[in-house]
Amino acid sequence: MAPIEKDSLTMRISTVISAIAFGVLVSGAAYAANYGLDAAAPAAPSAAAPATPSAADIAAKKAKSDECYKQADLKGLHKDERKKFHRQCVEGK
């Protein structure tokens, strides 16, 4: 086997590195296309995304929760029964 010239070896290494880089680029684009991702446009927030609750909403929920805990105390509920009662009470069931 004949010795490889320095320029030829550099060219082969450069070609292999370019081929690998191209493969990574193509596979990334294929992955994005396969999963419906568009790299150029970021995802828009969903219209169904909940709005940030106002301070009044938070206060109302806390008051309801506190009232449910007081009712659980009056009934003498503990542990799992208390959690179940609180969840149902807050949901209004």
Distance bins in CASP14 RR format, pairs under 12 A and 6 or more apart:
PFRMAT RR
TARGET T0000
AUTHOR 0000-0000-0000
RMODE 2
METHOD distances of the structure
MODEL  1
2 8 0 0 0 0 0 1 0 0 0 0 0
3 9 0 0 0 0 1 0 0 0 0 0 0
4 10 0 0 0 0 1 0 0 0 0 0 0
4 11 0 0 0 0 0 1 0 0 0 0 0
4 12 0 0 0 0 1 0 0 0 0 0 0
4 13 0 0 0 0 0 1 0 0 0 0 0
5 11 0 0 0 0 1 0 0 0 0 0 0
5 12 0 0 0 0 0 1 0 0 0 0 0
6 12 0 0 0 0 0 1 0 0 0 0 0
6 13 0 0 0 0 0 1 0 0 0 0 0
7 13 0 0 0 0 0 1 0 0 0 0 0
7 14 0 0 0 0 0 1 0 0 0 0 0
8 14 0 0 0 0 0 1 0 0 0 0 0
8 15 0 0 0 0 0 1 0 0 0 0 0
9 15 0 0 0 0 0 1 0 0 0 0 0
9 16 0 0 0 0 0 1 0 0 0 0 0
10 16 0 0 0 0 0 1 0 0 0 0 0
10 17 0 0 0 0 0 1 0 0 0 0 0
11 17 0 0 0 0 0 1 0 0 0 0 0
11 18 0 0 0 0 0 1 0 0 0 0 0
12 18 0 0 0 0 0 1 0 0 0 0 0
12 19 0 0 0 0 0 1 0 0 0 0 0
13 19 0 0 0 0 0 1 0 0 0 0 0
13 20 0 0 0 0 0 1 0 0 0 0 0
14 20 0 0 0 0 0 1 0 0 0 0 0
14 21 0 0 0 0 0 1 0 0 0 0 0
15 21 0 0 0 0 0 1 0 0 0 0 0
15 22 0 0 0 0 0 1 0 0 0 0 0
16 22 0 0 0 0 0 1 0 0 0 0 0
16 23 0 0 0 0 0 1 0 0 0 0 0
17 23 0 0 0 0 0 1 0 0 0 0 0
17 24 0 0 0 0 0 1 0 0 0 0 0
18 24 0 0 0 0 0 1 0 0 0 0 0
18 25 0 0 0 0 0 1 0 0 0 0 0
19 25 0 0 0 0 0 1 0 0 0 0 0
19 26 0 0 0 0 0 1 0 0 0 0 0
20 26 0 0 0 0 0 1 0 0 0 0 0
20 27 0 0 0 0 0 1 0 0 0 0 0
21 27 0 0 0 0 0 1 0 0 0 0 0
21 28 0 0 0 0 0 1 0 0 0 0 0
22 28 0 0 0 0 0 1 0 0 0 0 0
22 29 0 0 0 0 0 1 0 0 0 0 0
23 29 0 0 0 0 1 0 0 0 0 0 0
23 30 0 0 0 0 1 0 0 0 0 0 0
23 31 0 0 0 0 0 1 0 0 0 0 0
24 30 0 0 0 0 0 1 0 0 0 0 0
24 31 0 0 0 0 0 1 0 0 0 0 0
25 31 0 0 0 0 0 1 0 0 0 0 0
25 32 0 0 0 0 0 1 0 0 0 0 0
25 39 0 0 0 0 0 1 0 0 0 0 0
26 32 0 0 0 0 0 1 0 0 0 0 0
26 33 0 0 0 0 0 1 0 0 0 0 0
27 33 0 0 0 0 0 1 0 0 0 0 0
27 34 0 0 0 0 0 1 0 0 0 0 0
28 34 0 0 0 0 1 0 0 0 0 0 0
28 35 0 0 0 0 0 1 0 0 0 0 0
28 37 0 0 0 0 1 0 0 0 0 0 0
28 39 0 0 0 0 1 0 0 0 0 0 0
29 35 0 0 0 0 0 1 0 0 0 0 0
29 36 0 0 0 0 0 1 0 0 0 0 0
29 37 0 0 0 0 1 0 0 0 0 0 0
29 38 0 0 0 0 0 1 0 0 0 0 0
29 39 1 0 0 1 0 0 0 0 0 0 0
29 40 0 0 0 0 0 1 0 0 0 0 0
30 36 0 0 0 0 0 1 0 0 0 0 0
30 37 0 0 0 0 0 1 0 0 0 0 0
30 39 0 0 0 0 0 1 0 0 0 0 0
31 37 1 0 0 1 0 0 0 0 0 0 0
31 39 0 0 0 0 0 1 0 0 0 0 0
32 38 1 0 0 1 0 0 0 0 0 0 0
32 39 1 0 1 0 0 0 0 0 0 0 0
32 40 0 0 0 0 1 0 0 0 0 0 0
32 41 0 0 0 0 0 1 0 0 0 0 0
33 39 0 0 0 0 1 0 0 0 0 0 0
35 43 0 0 0 0 0 1 0 0 0 0 0
36 43 0 0 0 0 0 1 0 0 0 0 0
37 43 0 0 0 0 1 0 0 0 0 0 0
38 44 0 0 0 0 0 1 0 0 0 0 0
43 49 0 0 0 0 0 1 0 0 0 0 0
45 51 0 0 0 0 0 1 0 0 0 0 0
50 57 0 0 0 0 0 1 0 0 0 0 0
51 57 0 0 0 0 1 0 0 0 0 0 0
52 58 0 0 0 0 1 0 0 0 0 0 0
53 59 0 0 0 0 1 0 0 0 0 0 0
53 60 0 0 0 0 1 0 0 0 0 0 0
53 61 1 0 0 1 0 0 0 0 0 0 0
53 62 0 0 0 0 0 1 0 0 0 0 0
54 60 0 0 0 0 1 0 0 0 0 0 0
54 61 0 0 0 0 0 1 0 0 0 0 0
55 61 0 0 0 0 0 1 0 0 0 0 0
55 62 0 0 0 0 0 1 0 0 0 0 0
56 62 0 0 0 0 0 1 0 0 0 0 0
56 63 0 0 0 0 0 1 0 0 0 0 0
57 63 0 0 0 0 0 1 0 0 0 0 0
57 64 0 0 0 0 0 1 0 0 0 0 0
58 64 0 0 0 0 0 1 0 0 0 0 0
58 65 0 0 0 0 0 1 0 0 0 0 0
59 65 0 0 0 0 0 1 0 0 0 0 0
59 66 0 0 0 0 0 1 0 0 0 0 0
60 66 0 0 0 0 0 1 0 0 0 0 0
60 67 0 0 0 0 0 1 0 0 0 0 0
60 90 0 0 0 0 0 1 0 0 0 0 0
61 67 0 0 0 0 0 1 0 0 0 0 0
61 68 0 0 0 0 0 1 0 0 0 0 0
61 90 1 0 0 1 0 0 0 0 0 0 0
61 91 0 0 0 0 0 1 0 0 0 0 0
62 68 0 0 0 0 0 1 0 0 0 0 0
62 69 0 0 0 0 0 1 0 0 0 0 0
62 90 0 0 0 0 0 1 0 0 0 0 0
63 69 0 0 0 0 0 1 0 0 0 0 0
63 70 0 0 0 0 0 1 0 0 0 0 0
63 90 0 0 0 0 0 1 0 0 0 0 0
64 70 0 0 0 0 0 1 0 0 0 0 0
64 71 0 0 0 0 0 1 0 0 0 0 0
64 86 0 0 0 0 0 1 0 0 0 0 0
64 89 1 0 0 1 0 0 0 0 0 0 0
64 90 1 0 1 0 0 0 0 0 0 0 0
64 91 0 0 0 0 1 0 0 0 0 0 0
64 92 0 0 0 0 1 0 0 0 0 0 0
65 71 0 0 0 0 0 1 0 0 0 0 0
65 72 0 0 0 0 0 1 0 0 0 0 0
65 85 0 0 0 0 0 1 0 0 0 0 0
65 86 1 0 0 1 0 0 0 0 0 0 0
65 87 0 0 0 0 0 1 0 0 0 0 0
65 89 0 0 0 0 1 0 0 0 0 0 0
65 90 1 0 1 0 0 0 0 0 0 0 0
65 91 0 0 0 0 0 1 0 0 0 0 0
65 92 0 0 0 0 0 1 0 0 0 0 0
66 72 0 0 0 0 0 1 0 0 0 0 0
66 73 0 0 0 0 0 1 0 0 0 0 0
66 86 0 0 0 0 0 1 0 0 0 0 0
66 89 0 0 0 0 0 1 0 0 0 0 0
66 90 0 0 0 0 0 1 0 0 0 0 0
67 73 0 0 0 0 0 1 0 0 0 0 0
67 74 0 0 0 0 0 1 0 0 0 0 0
67 86 0 0 0 0 0 1 0 0 0 0 0
67 89 1 0 0 1 0 0 0 0 0 0 0
67 90 0 0 0 0 1 0 0 0 0 0 0
67 92 0 0 0 0 0 1 0 0 0 0 0
68 74 0 0 0 0 0 1 0 0 0 0 0
68 75 0 0 0 0 0 1 0 0 0 0 0
68 77 0 0 0 0 0 1 0 0 0 0 0
68 82 0 0 0 0 1 0 0 0 0 0 0
68 83 0 0 0 0 0 1 0 0 0 0 0
68 84 0 0 0 0 0 1 0 0 0 0 0
68 85 1 0 0 1 0 0 0 0 0 0 0
68 86 1 0 1 0 0 0 0 0 0 0 0
68 87 0 0 0 0 1 0 0 0 0 0 0
68 88 0 0 0 0 1 0 0 0 0 0 0
68 89 1 1 0 0 0 0 0 0 0 0 0
68 90 1 0 1 0 0 0 0 0 0 0 0
68 91 0 0 0 0 1 0 0 0 0 0 0
68 92 0 0 0 0 1 0 0 0 0 0 0
68 93 0 0 0 0 0 1 0 0 0 0 0
69 75 0 0 0 0 0 1 0 0 0 0 0
69 76 0 0 0 0 0 1 0 0 0 0 0
69 77 0 0 0 0 1 0 0 0 0 0 0
69 82 0 0 0 0 1 0 0 0 0 0 0
69 83 0 0 0 0 0 1 0 0 0 0 0
69 85 0 0 0 0 1 0 0 0 0 0 0
69 86 1 0 0 1 0 0 0 0 0 0 0
69 87 0 0 0 0 0 1 0 0 0 0 0
69 89 0 0 0 0 1 0 0 0 0 0 0
69 90 0 0 0 0 1 0 0 0 0 0 0
70 76 0 0 0 0 0 1 0 0 0 0 0
70 77 0 0 0 0 0 1 0 0 0 0 0
70 82 0 0 0 0 0 1 0 0 0 0 0
70 85 0 0 0 0 0 1 0 0 0 0 0
70 86 0 0 0 0 0 1 0 0 0 0 0
70 89 0 0 0 0 0 1 0 0 0 0 0
71 77 0 0 0 0 1 0 0 0 0 0 0
71 82 0 0 0 0 0 1 0 0 0 0 0
71 85 1 0 0 1 0 0 0 0 0 0 0
71 86 0 0 0 0 1 0 0 0 0 0 0
71 88 0 0 0 0 0 1 0 0 0 0 0
71 89 1 0 0 1 0 0 0 0 0 0 0
71 90 0 0 0 0 0 1 0 0 0 0 0
71 92 0 0 0 0 0 1 0 0 0 0 0
72 78 0 0 0 0 1 0 0 0 0 0 0
72 79 0 0 0 0 0 1 0 0 0 0 0
72 80 0 0 0 0 0 1 0 0 0 0 0
72 81 0 0 0 0 1 0 0 0 0 0 0
72 82 1 0 1 0 0 0 0 0 0 0 0
72 83 0 0 0 0 1 0 0 0 0 0 0
72 84 0 0 0 0 1 0 0 0 0 0 0
72 85 1 0 1 0 0 0 0 0 0 0 0
72 86 1 0 1 0 0 0 0 0 0 0 0
72 87 0 0 0 0 0 1 0 0 0 0 0
72 88 0 0 0 0 0 1 0 0 0 0 0
72 89 1 0 0 1 0 0 0 0 0 0 0
72 90 0 0 0 0 0 1 0 0 0 0 0
73 82 0 0 0 0 1 0 0 0 0 0 0
73 85 0 0 0 0 0 1 0 0 0 0 0
73 86 0 0 0 0 0 1 0 0 0 0 0
73 89 0 0 0 0 0 1 0 0 0 0 0
74 82 0 0 0 0 0 1 0 0 0 0 0
74 85 0 0 0 0 0 1 0 0 0 0 0
74 89 0 0 0 0 0 1 0 0 0 0 0
75 81 0 0 0 0 1 0 0 0 0 0 0
75 82 0 0 0 0 1 0 0 0 0 0 0
75 84 0 0 0 0 0 1 0 0 0 0 0
75 85 1 0 0 1 0 0 0 0 0 0 0
75 86 0 0 0 0 0 1 0 0 0 0 0
75 89 0 0 0 0 0 1 0 0 0 0 0
76 82 0 0 0 0 1 0 0 0 0 0 0
76 85 0 0 0 0 1 0 0 0 0 0 0
77 83 0 0 0 0 1 0 0 0 0 0 0
77 84 0 0 0 0 1 0 0 0 0 0 0
77 85 1 0 1 0 0 0 0 0 0 0 0
77 86 0 0 0 0 1 0 0 0 0 0 0
77 87 0 0 0 0 0 1 0 0 0 0 0
77 88 0 0 0 0 0 1 0 0 0 0 0
77 89 0 0 0 0 0 1 0 0 0 0 0
78 84 0 0 0 0 0 1 0 0 0 0 0
78 85 0 0 0 0 0 1 0 0 0 0 0
78 86 0 0 0 0 0 1 0 0 0 0 0
79 85 0 0 0 0 0 1 0 0 0 0 0
79 86 0 0 0 0 0 1 0 0 0 0 0
80 86 0 0 0 0 0 1 0 0 0 0 0
80 87 0 0 0 0 0 1 0 0 0 0 0
81 87 0 0 0 0 0 1 0 0 0 0 0
81 88 0 0 0 0 0 1 0 0 0 0 0
82 88 0 0 0 0 0 1 0 0 0 0 0
82 89 0 0 0 0 0 1 0 0 0 0 0
83 89 0 0 0 0 0 1 0 0 0 0 0
83 90 0 0 0 0 0 1 0 0 0 0 0
84 90 0 0 0 0 0 1 0 0 0 0 0
84 91 0 0 0 0 0 1 0 0 0 0 0
84 93 0 0 0 0 0 1 0 0 0 0 0
85 91 0 0 0 0 0 1 0 0 0 0 0
85 92 0 0 0 0 0 1 0 0 0 0 0
85 93 0 0 0 0 1 0 0 0 0 0 0
86 92 0 0 0 0 0 1 0 0 0 0 0
86 93 0 0 0 0 0 1 0 0 0 0 0
87 93 0 0 0 0 1 0 0 0 0 0 0
END
